[in-house]
C-alpha cells in the first residue's frame, strides 16, 4: 500500500541498517533487560484478561526469545513465530528456545499429561514492514518495545494487519515522546541536538491502527521513573536499550571536554537523595482485526445473507 501524504508526519530519520548493527551484540543489551521484562510482564497481565486460544502467534521483534518461552507455557498447542532484524538476537533466541522446550516436555512428562502437540517455533530474520508470511496467517501478533525502532511505523502496522487473520489480536508496546526526558533537557541546556528517537504519540498510534483496519483500538500509557546513583550506569542502560540509530548522527560529543560537560549537566539533575531520575513513557495498544469492509483496491465489500423462506 502506498503512503498517503499525511503519512510523512509519522516517518522518522532512522537507519534500519544501523538498528541491525546496534543489536548485533546480545550482551550489550543485558544491562537494560530488566525494563523489557517489566514491560513484557505488564503486557502479559493485559493479555490474561482476553479470552482466546490462538493457533499461531507471531512475536515481531522477538529479541532473545524470552516472550516466546512464556507463550510456549501459556499456549502449549500454538505454533510460535519469532521475527527480528538482528541475526545475533535470533541466534540467542534459538538457544534459549531449545532449552525452554526441553524443560517444558520434562514438566509435562512428570505431570503424566498426554502431550498431543507441543509448540513448534520458527525464527526468521526480517524487516518489520516486509514480513516473510502470507496474508491472514497468524491469530495473534505480539510486539514488545520494538515498533519505535522502525522509520515508518504506519507501514509496519499495515503489514501487521495484512498477516493477521479476521478477529486476530494485535498487542504491542512502544516508547512514547517523554522517554529519556532528562537526557533531552541536558543536551538542550548545552545547545546540542539530543541523539534520541522522535518517539510517536499515543494518539498517532491509535490513528494508524484505525487507518490499517483495526477496530476500536485500546490505547494506554504510563510513565516509569528509573533511578540511578551513577551517570555512567544511566548511559549504559540507555545504550543497552538500543542506542542512536538516527541517520544524521552528531559528531559534536566525541571530545572529552564536551562529554564531561554533558556528564555534569546530568549530575545537576540529582535529587536530594543523590539519585538521578530517568523517565520512560510506555505506550500500550491492543486491537482486533474485523472483517474487511473494502478490498485493497478500495472497493466496498457487501455481504449478502440468505433469508429462509
N, C-alpha and C positions, 0 to 999 in steps of 0.2 A: 504494500500500500504506500503510495507516495505521500510525502509530507505535505501538510497544509501550511499556508503562510504563517498561521498562528503557532505552529509547532516550533518555529525558530526560537521562541522565548524559552523553550524547555531545553534547548541544546546547550551543552557546556563544552568548554575548550579542554576536554580530557583526551589523552592519548591512550587508546586501548592497548597498544603495544607496551607502553610504559607501565600500565596497570599489571600486565602479564609479568614484566620484569620485577616489579615491586613485590609480587607474591611468589617469586621464584624460590625463595628460601622459607620453608615452613617454620624453621626455628626462629626466624626473625619475628614471626607473628605471635610467638608463645607468650610474650610479656603482656599482651593485651587480650589474651584468650578469655580471661575472666569476664570481660564485658560481653563478648559474643555468647558465652554460655549463659550469662544472666539474661540477656535479651531472648535467647532461644527458650529458656525456661518460662519466660513470661508469654511467649508465643504459644508454647505448648499448653499453658494454663487456659489460654483463649480457645485453643483447639479442642480441649476437653469438654467445652460447652456445646460443641457442634456434633451432632449425631450422624455419623456416616462411616461406611466401611469401604474405603477406596480400593480398587483393584490395582491401580498403578499410580505411584507417587513420583513426581519429579522434584528434586531439590536443585534449584537453579542458583549456582554459587555455593556448591556443597562444601568447598574448602577441604578440610581434613576428614570430613565424613562423620563428624560427631552426631549430627542430626539424623543421618541415615541409620546409625546404630539404634537411636531411640525409636525411629519408625519401625525398625525390624522387631522391636519388642512390643510396640503398641498395635501394629498391624502385621502379624507374622505371616499372613497369607498374601500380602500385597507384593507386587513387583516394584522394585525401587530403582529409580534412575537418578544418577548424580551428574550434573554438568558444571564444569568450572573452566575458566580461561587459563588456569595455571597447571601445566603438566606436573610440577612438583607437588602441588596440593593434591592432585589426583593420585599420585604415587603413594602419598601418605594415607589418603582415604582408602586406597586398595588394601594397604597393610592393616589398617585399623578395622576395616570391614571384614576381612578374613578372620581376624581374631574374635570379633564380636559374634559372628555367626557360629563359630565353633563353640563358644561358650553357651550360646542360645540352644544349640542342639543338645548339649550336655544337660542343661536345665530341664528341657522337655523330656529327655530320657529318664532322668531321676524322678520326674513327676509322673512317669508312666502314662504319658499322653500319646495318643496316636498322631503322629506327625504326617498328615496327608500332603501338606505342601509347605515348604519353607520359603522365606523371602529370597528372591533372586535379585541381585544388584548388578546394574550395568553402569559404567562410568564413561563419560565422554568429554573430551576437551573441545569446547566450542564457545563462540561468542554469543551472548545472550539474545541478540536480535536476529540470530540465524541458527536456531536450534535444529539439530540433526534428527528431527522427529516428524512423523506425518501429522497432518491435521487431526484434531479430535482424538488424540491418542492417550491422554492421561486424565485421571479423575480428580487429582489434586496437585496443585503446583505450590511449592513452598520456597521462600527465599528470605534468608536471614542476613541483613546488613550487607547486601550485595548490589542492589539496584542503583545506589548513588555513585557507583564506580563507572557507570556507562554514560557516554556523552549524549545519548539520545534516549532517555527513559521512556518517552512516548512510543518509540519504535519497539522497545522491549515489551512493554505492556500489551501492545497489539500482537506481538509474537506469542506472548503467553496466552492470550485469548485464542489464538489460532490452534495451539496444541491441546487446549482444554476441551473436554467433551461437554455436551449440554448438561447443565446442572453441576458442572465441575466447580471445585472450590479453589480460589486463589488466596493465599495468606503470605504477607510479606512484611518486612520491617526495613527501615532505611533511616539514615541520619537526616535531621531537619536543619533549618537555617541557623539556629542558635548553637549548633555544635562547635566546640572549641572557641566559644565567645571570648574567653580571656586571652587566648593567643591572638585573635584578631585585634583586640584592643592594644596589646603590647606592640604588635607590628605597626599598627596605625599611629601609635604615640611617637614612633620613630620616623614617621613619614614613609614607611615601607608597605608594599603591597603584600598582604598575607598570602602565603602559599597554601591556601585552604580551598577545598572544593566549594563551588557555588551550590550548596545543597538546596533541593527543591522543597517548596512549602507543602504542607499537608493538603490544602485545598486544591493545589495544582495536581497532585497525585489523584485526588478524587475525580477531578475533571478528566484526567487521562483514562481512568477506569471506565467512566461513563462513555467517553468517546469510543473506547475499544469494544463496547458492547456489554460490559458487566452491569448487573442490576443492583441497585441500592447498595453501593459500597459503604462499608462501615469503617470510618477513619478515626483514629485515636492518636493522642500524642502525650508524652510525658518528658519531663526534664530530669536528668540524673546529674548529681554533683559528685564527682570523684575527687578525693582529697589526696594531696601529695606533700611530703615533707622535703622533697628534693626536686628541683627544676629538671635535673638530668633524667630522673625517673619519669617525670611527666612527658618529656620529649621522647623517651624510649617507648612509652605506651602509644603516643601519637604516631610514631613511625611504625610500630607494630600493627596498628590499625590500617596501615596501607602506605602512608607517606604522601608524597606530592606527585601526582600523575599529570599535572597541567601541561599543556603544550608549550606555553610560554613561561618557562621557569626563570625566576630572577637569579642572577649570579651575584647579587649585592651582598650576600651574607657569607661569602667564602672567607672574608678577612676575620682574623682572631678578634680584633677590636670591636667589630660590629656584632659578632656573636656574643662577646662579653656584655655589650650594651643591651642587647635583647635579653640576655640572661638576667641582668639587673632589673630590667623593666618588668619581668615576670616575678622576680623576687619581691618587688614592691607591692605586689598584689597579695602578699601573705596576710593571713588573718591574725587576730590576737593570739591564737593558739599555735602560730607558726606553721600553719598548713596552707597550701595553695589549692584553691578550688578550680576544677575544670568542668565546665558544663557540657553535657551531651544531650542533645534533643533527639528523642527516638520517635519515629512515626510508625504506627502500625496500621495495616489495612487488610481487610478481607472482603471478598465479594464472590457471588456465584455467577456463572455464565448461563443466562437463559437461552431459550431457543431463539435463533436469529430472526429479526424482522425484515432484514434486507439481505440481498445477495452481495457478494464482493463487488459487483458492478454497480451497486446502488439501487437495484430493482427491488420493490417491495415483495415480500413473501406473504401470500394469502392462503390460509389453511381452510379447507372445506371438510366439514364433518357430515357423514351420512346420518340422516334422521330416520328413525324407524317409522314404518307405515302404520 
